[in-house]
Amino acid sequence: METADGPSLARGPRTRVPDVPPNTSPIGDALDRAIINNLQGGFPVCEEPYREVASQLGTNAEELIRRLDALLESGTLSRFGPMYHAERLGGGLTLAAMQVPPDDFERVAAIVNAFPEVAHNYAREHVLNMWFVLATETPERIDQVIAAIERATGYPVHNMPKREEFFVGLRFEA
């Protein structure tokens, strides 16, 4: 989502999506669903973007911000903020993965997540069970951050830079 100046609502990376029992939803009501569905398509770049979105949704800017904060705090949303194309800005971007023993996963996740270059980090059911994205100010910094993560955790990091980019346009209907 693109964003303009306004309250900072981005939260730190999360390692897991909260468990939700079948046939239940952590989303509060129709307005929460409308917020999620509407904001997946972008965010206005204007003087008062929250007011503009709120008016489209039949609420006010303060309520929109309050609900976004609540959705982030509850874990329903793991992130709200701009998506930057790091490479177009002269930076580096890569997908990385690690094989971490289950009994050491939380410790390693905390170390990895402490790096400001880690965009998000997810547990996977795979031999490589920790996957994260690194976004750096320069392409050369990728190797430096990977080496630092390896030193800090004691585990190798598999660097998987993209070879070709595809736009999927993934959306999740709430």
Order of alpha helices (4+ residues) and beta strands (2+ residues): alpha-alpha-alpha-beta-alpha-beta-beta-alpha-beta
